[in-house]
């Protein structure tokens, strides 16, 4: 498999290096333990002759030539983790040049993968329009605003869609690399993941901080504050809208536009976050915690935690040991 890593100035250092390490280990195991030819031919390519990482380290890049025909192009994240840094970065000349190369490679039949903030660069090409995608969870509101034609689900860690795949935040680079290794050899992917103490995670949901998402919109922030004060009560959309001096329709529309979910779903997220905090940080039993977050019994809460976080009460408490 010929893989081209597209390196731009200001890359997230860990994103680049963890991908290189994962494929390097896979090649080594394939040769030494399985007697195979190393299956991954990885090159780092750049639209500029000199490229530096986000920490200022020089990245050795190859020039992009007409005969470069990768099977996969990987787009690591830029080290621009807030909207005020990312929006100007996306307007840079080298990013525009990178978009043109991505479109050309895609037209030639290449598959394209992007992780974390790299999914913004891929979305800038228009190739993700009317496709499913994920991205770094805390920038999901900005992603929805910029790319309304993309079906975004930031709760997922990996989203294949056609000849493209996107991965979630930060260490999603490793999940993406393991996913690509597994496409070639599940056995090899298992060996690499065990060596790195890492498994492909299916969800970002356990890592999402609802309050961070609410910061993207004044109305949603006010709704978030109101909701935290009413977790014990049953949710009423009209009551919430009245308290915020808006209409139920406006609140519904803003939640969908900013968060990609209904006000009720976001209210449930806040309940789960609070319940998780109490499970891990208080001496309350599950029945008492259920009462604190507005559920009739502990069994209902136990099921919800498992559905939303993929972990049970014992596992959540064990995380603190």
N, C-alpha and C positions, 0 to 999 in steps of 0.2 A: 504494500500500500504506500503510494507516494503522498506524503503530507507536507504541505507548505504552511508554515506559521507566519502570518502576516504581522510584522513588527512595525509599530509606529512610535514616534517619540512620546515619552511619558507613559509607557506601558506599566501596568501593575506587575511589579517584579515577581511576586510569588506565582501569579497566574502563568507567566511564561515558563518559569523554572520548574514548576510542578508538572507541567505538561511534558517538558523535555525529560525530566527524570522518570516519569511513568513510562514513556516510550523507550527510553534508554534501558530501563530495567527489563521491560518486556523483550527487547531484542537480545539482551544478555541471557535471560532465562531460556528463550527459544533456542539459542545456539548451544549453551552449556548444559542445560538440563533435558532438553527435548530433542537435541540433535538436528535442529531445523535451521534453515537460512533465516537470518534476522528479517522479520516480516515488514518492518516499518522503516521506510526511507524518509527521514525527517530533515527538512531544510528550513532555515530562517530567512525569509525574504523581506525586503523593504523597498518602499517607494523613494527613499532617499539613501545616499551612500553612507551617511553617518546617522545612526539612531542611538538614542540614550533612553534608558529606562526611567521610571518615575523617580528613582533614587539617584539618577545621574550616572548610572553605570553604562559603559559602552556595550552595545549589542552587535555582535558580528553578523551582518546581513549580507545576503547575496542579492545581486541585481535581478530584477524581474525581466526576463528575456522572452521573446516570442515562443521559444521552444520549451518553456516551462509549462508542463501539462500535469498538474497535480490531480490525484484522485479526490483528495480532500484538502480544503483550505480552512485553517483554523484562525479565528479572529479573537485574540486574547483581549482582556479589558484594558481600557485606559485607566490610569491612576487619577481619576477625576470623579470622586464619589459623591459630590453634591451638585445640584442643578447649576449653581453659579459658576462652577468649574467645568461641568460637562458641556453645557450649551455652547460656550465659546470654543471649546475643543472640537466640537463637531463641525464648526465652521472653518476649521483650518484647511489650508491648501493641500497638505499631505493627506488629510482625511478624504478630501474630494477625489484626489488621485487614487486612493485606496478603493473608494467606491467604484470607480471606473474599472479597476482591475477585477474586483469581485463580480461585477456584471459580465465582464468578458469571460472569466473562468466559468461562471455559471452557464453562459451561452455555449461554452465548449463541452459542457457535460459534467463539470466538477461538482462534487458535493461541498456544501459550506456549513461550517459549524462555528458558533460564537458562544462565548460564555460571559456571564456577568454583564458589565457595561459594553462588552463587545457586541451584544445583541442590538444596542442602539445604532452602532455603525452599520450592521447588517440591515436594520430596518430603514436606515437612510437611503439604501439602494432601491427601496420599493419591492424587493424580492419577498418580503414577509407579508405584503398586503394580501388579505384574505387567507392567511395561513395562521396556524396556532404557534404560540411562542411563549417563552418565559424570559425573565431577566432578574437582575438583582432586586430583591423585594422592596427595598426602601425607596427605589426610584420608579416603582410601578406607576404612581400617579403622573409623573412626568412622561413616562413612556406612553400612557394612554392619551395624554394630551397631544403629543407630537405625532402619534401613529394610530389614529382612530380606526384605521382599516385592518389593524392586526388584532387577532383574537388572543389577548394576553391572559395567562393564568400564572401569576407569580407564586402560587402555592406549590407549583410543580418544580422539581429540580431539573428534569430533562424532558424536552418536548421535541420529538422528531416530527417533521412535517415536510412531506415530499423529499426533495434532495437537500434539505436543510435540517439542522438540529440546533436548538438553543439550550443553554444550561444556566443555572441560577448563580447566586452571588458567590464571589470570592473563591472558596474552595470548590465551587461548581466546576472549575477548570479540571480538577482531578476526577470528578464524576464523569465529565465529558471524555477525558482520556481513557478511563476504564471502560466506558461504553464503547468507544471505538476499538479498543483492544478486544473486547468481548465479541464484537462483530466478526473479528478474524478468528478468535479462538477463546471459547469460554474457559477452557482449562488454563490458558495462559493468563487471562484476566483474573481468575481466582488466585493464581500464584502471586501476581503483582499486588492485588488488593490485600492479601495476607501479609506480604512483605512490608507494605506501607501502612498496615493497620487501618485500612480504609475499605469501605464497601460503597457501592453505588446507592445513593439515597434517592428515594422516590419523591420526597416532599421537602419544601422549604418551610412549610407551615409551622413546625415547632420553633423556628427561629424568628418568625415575624413579630415585630413589636408594634401593636396597633397604633399606639400614640404617635409613632414616627410617621405613619402613613397619614394621620389626621392633620399633620402640620402643613400639608400641601394646599389646604383650602380653609378659609376662615369659617365657613358654615360647618364644614365637617369637624373642625376643631371644637367648635361650640357644641355640636352634637355629641362628640366624644366625651366632653366634660359633663354634659347633662346625663349621658348614658351611665357613666361611672357612679353618679349619685343615685341612680335608679336601678341598679343591678338586682336588688331584692324583689322589685315589683315586676309584674308581667309587662311585656313590651307593648306599647300602643303607638303606632305611627302618628296618629292624629295628636295625641298628647305631646309627643316629642316635637312635632311641627309647631303646635301652639306655644310651647315653651320657648321655642327659638324664633318666634314671630315670623314664621314662613309658612308656606303651604305644604301639605303632605306630598303633593306632586313634585314640588321643587326639591324637597329633601330627598325623595326617592331618586330623582334625576341626578342630583349632585353626587349622591353616594355611588350611583352606578358609574358616573363619568370619572370620578376620582379614585374610587376603591374597587370598581368592577364587581360590586355586590350590593345587595339591598341593605337598607338600614337595619332590618332584623338580623341579617347575617352578620353585620358588623357588631351589633349588640351581642350576639352570641360569641363572637371572637373575644370581646371584652370580658364576658363571663368566664370563658375558658382561661384567659390570661390570669384573671383574678383567682380562679379556682386552683390553677397550677401554682401560683404564688403561695396560696394557703396550704396546699398539699405539701409543698417543699419547705415552707418557712414557719408553720404554726404547729401547735400540738393538737389541733382540732381533729376530731374524727370526720369521716366522709359525710355523715349525715348532717353534722353541724356546718361543714363547708358548703354543702348543697343548699342549706337554708340561707347562708350568707350571699350566695350568688343567684338566688331566686328559683331553685329547683325543688320539686316536691320531695325527692328522696335521693339517697346516695347512689342507688343503682342507675338512675337516669344520668347522673353526673358521670359515673364511671364509664358508661357507654359513650357519652359525648367526648370525654377526654381521649378515649381510645380511638374514636373516629377522627377527631381533629388533630391529635398529636401523634397518633400511631404508637402510643405508649400507655401502659396502665399505671395505676396509682403506685404500686410497688416499684415499678421501674423509675417513675419520677422521683420517688423518695430515695431510691438507690443512687441516683445521679449525684447526690450530695455527700455520699460516703467517701 
